[in-house]
Amino acid sequence: VQLQASGGGSVQAGGSLSLSCAASGRGSSSSHMGWFRQAPGKEREFVASITWSDGSTFYADAVKGRFIIRRNNRLDTAYLQMIFLKPEDTGVYYCSAGGGWPYPSNYWGQGTQVTVSS
């Protein structure tokens, strides 16, 4: 499975950004996809995940109500819509796939930077 992330950028607090992650070669090896993030000097942490089959979602408490994860099965692409962004959302965001639900961690895409200024 290869994952190609795009999106991200810089925004002021309260703003919004969207990320996308296109999967190729997924087949049946990946039942769900998701996003993790890593802030400078901190460990990588889970953000959100979604199943390909029925679109079930799971979110970290820190992003509930502000982030929405969606998927397009036809395009094999997952999306992360982020609103009401906070400076603490700053970090490198990684898309991931496969492994145990709800924390996909078998396959990783390249990171994309999200910077939220106060």
Beta strands, then each sheet from edge to edge (+ up, - down):
strand 1: 2-7
strand 2: 9-12
strand 3: 17-24
strand 4: 32-38
strand 5: 45-51
strand 6: 57-59
strand 7: 67-72
strand 8: 77-82
strand 9: 91-97
strand 10: 107-108
strand 11: 112-117
sheet 1: 1+ 3- 8+ 7-
sheet 2: 2+ 11+ 9- 4+ 5- 6+
sheet 3: 2+ 11+ 9- 10+
end
